[in-house]
Amino acid sequence: QVQLVESGGGLVQPGGSLRLSCAASRIIFSIYSMGWYRQAPGKQRELVAALTSGGSTNYADSVKGRFTISRDNAKTTVYLQMNSLKPEDTAVYYCNAHWMGTDCWGQGTQVTVSS
């Protein structure tokens, strides 16, 4: 069974930075597309950033230029570097692994942007 474990969330002031990590196990990591989603209270879960096995990226318009997704296949880990954070970035962030119609999810990590 695939396991995805997120870390790196926390409380940060507006304008600050955080780096989220998602460690994957029991998975042929290199063939999966990896992504970060987020869900704010009262809102639907939304895609933040995705990175295919071939290296293509996709970002939500709201985070373009501020967030960067990357992966280390040797460490079976995907990262989300978040800069210039805004209060509207506050949400639970979830790691996703996608392959051939199958989706796996982590447990989520809370990111709170507040002064």
PEKAWO-V570164 format. One record per pair of residues at least 6 apart in sequence whose C-alpha atoms are under 7 Angstrom apart, sorted by the first residue. I is the first residue (numbers start at 1). J is the second residue. D is the distance in Angstrom with one decimal. If there is no record, write none. Layout:
I/J/D
I/J/D
This chain:
1/26/6.2
2/25/6.0
2/26/5.0
2/27/5.8
2/104/7.0
3/24/5.6
3/25/5.2
3/26/6.5
4/22/6.2
4/23/5.6
4/24/4.6
4/25/6.7
4/95/6.9
4/105/6.4
4/106/4.6
5/22/5.3
5/23/5.2
5/24/6.6
5/106/5.6
5/107/6.8
6/20/7.0
6/21/5.5
6/22/4.3
6/23/6.5
6/95/6.7
6/106/6.4
6/108/6.2
6/109/6.1
7/20/5.7
7/21/5.3
7/22/6.4
7/109/6.3
8/18/7.0
8/19/5.9
8/20/4.5
8/21/6.1
9/20/6.2
9/109/5.4
9/110/5.3
9/111/5.0
10/110/6.1
10/111/5.0
10/112/6.1
11/111/6.2
11/112/4.7
11/113/5.9
12/112/6.3
12/113/5.0
12/114/6.3
13/113/5.4
13/114/5.0
13/115/5.0
14/84/7.0
14/85/5.4
14/86/5.1
14/87/6.3
14/113/5.8
14/114/6.0
14/115/6.5
15/84/4.1
15/85/4.9
15/86/6.4
16/83/6.2
16/84/5.5
16/85/5.5
17/82/5.4
17/83/4.4
17/84/6.2
17/85/6.2
18/81/6.2
18/82/5.3
18/83/6.8
19/79/6.8
19/80/5.6
19/81/4.4
19/82/5.9
20/79/5.5
20/80/5.0
20/81/6.4
21/77/6.7
21/78/5.9
21/79/4.6
21/80/6.5
22/77/5.4
22/78/5.2
22/79/6.3
22/95/6.3
23/76/6.1
23/77/4.5
23/78/6.8
24/76/5.5
24/77/6.0
29/73/6.5
29/76/5.7
30/53/6.0
30/73/5.7
31/53/5.4
32/52/6.9
32/53/5.7
32/97/6.0
32/98/5.5
32/99/5.2
33/51/5.7
33/52/4.1
33/53/5.3
33/97/5.9
33/98/5.1
33/99/6.4
34/50/5.7
34/51/5.3
34/52/6.3
34/96/5.7
34/97/4.7
34/98/6.3
35/49/5.6
35/50/4.0
35/51/6.1
35/95/5.9
35/96/5.0
35/97/6.5
36/47/6.3
36/48/5.5
36/49/5.3
36/50/6.3
36/93/6.7
36/94/5.6
36/95/4.8
36/96/6.0
37/45/6.5
37/46/5.4
37/47/4.4
37/48/5.0
37/93/5.6
37/94/5.1
37/95/6.4
38/45/5.4
38/46/5.5
38/47/6.6
38/48/6.6
38/91/5.8
38/92/5.4
38/93/4.3
38/94/5.8
39/45/4.3
39/46/6.4
39/91/5.2
39/92/5.3
39/93/6.6
40/90/6.6
40/91/4.3
40/92/6.4
47/60/6.5
48/59/5.8
48/60/5.1
49/58/5.5
49/59/4.4
49/60/6.3
49/69/6.4
50/57/5.5
50/58/5.2
50/59/6.6
50/69/7.0
51/57/4.6
51/58/6.7
51/69/6.8
66/82/6.1
66/83/5.1
66/84/6.1
67/80/6.7
67/81/5.5
67/82/4.5
67/83/6.0
68/80/5.7
68/81/5.1
68/82/6.7
69/79/5.6
69/80/4.6
69/81/6.4
70/78/5.8
70/79/5.2
70/80/6.6
71/77/5.8
71/78/4.2
71/79/6.0
72/78/6.3
85/113/6.7
86/113/6.1
87/113/4.7
87/114/5.8
89/113/6.7
90/111/5.4
90/112/4.6
90/113/5.5
91/110/6.1
91/111/5.5
91/112/6.6
92/108/5.8
92/109/5.4
92/110/4.3
92/111/6.0
93/108/5.3
93/109/5.3
93/110/6.2
93/111/7.0
94/105/6.7
94/106/5.8
94/107/6.6
94/108/4.4
94/109/6.6
95/105/5.7
95/106/5.2
95/108/6.9
96/103/6.7
96/104/5.6
96/105/4.8
96/106/6.7
97/103/5.7
97/104/5.1
97/105/6.6
98/104/6.6
